[in-house]
């Protein structure tokens, strides 16, 4: 069944079918994850919110508009890969038996690690003065992020984000269903990072495992300051390269001490 799903989604040899499938999957998944998060955490009083102020509706409308453009860009990239003779040159495979089920499941965390590295370095690059305004400035219009900020990219940044997928499928053998699972994890992580509420427990930032995991507190500080905390899933690169906010753990403790989450 997994292989049949892969064949149905890709439709190699055509542009329109994979473009429509990918755009639909990206869009529906994003609306469900960001929409549910927004309804759960923003249709109530702002107890526990990392920034006390609630966002303006003008910000939310802008975020949704740019997110819709990002979804189209992501769909266009999938359509181009499948419809213009690029797919056969990638490492995407359609038969699980080719590498086995063990690799199928191992490939997902492998791609997460690869994507985290790609995201960290392209994110830092887009924060350089020469590139920030053209590529990343739109995303940072949301200094008080919401779940809809997750895909609120300038079209040029959407291309950069999409190129991460292109690089991955040329370097790591991937089944389309594993890629689908990875993108669901990625989108959920992105929505959580921009949620504006912390979901991990108190003390997580000092936990032997938690100190390496990115949090909503960390990424919220990035949107507020734009000078630190460039990671996506993890804090490995931030800690290694000295770009983690020196006050991160104190801010995490302060959030819970202030009663932002019991």
Secondary structure, DSSP 8 states (H G I E B T S, - for coil): -HHHHHHHHH-TT-SHHHHHHHHHHHHHHHHHHHHHHHHHHHSS--TTBSSSS---HHHHHHHHHHHHHHHHHHHHHHHHHHHTT-GGGSSEES-GGGTHHHHHHHHHHHHHHHHHHHHHHHHHHHTSHHHIIIIITTGGG-SS--GGGGG---HHHHHHHHHHHHHHHHHS-EEHHHHHHHHHHHHHHHHHHTSSB--S-TTGGGSTTGGGB--HHHHHHHHHHSSS---SSBSHHHHHHT-S-TTHHHHHHHHHHTTS--
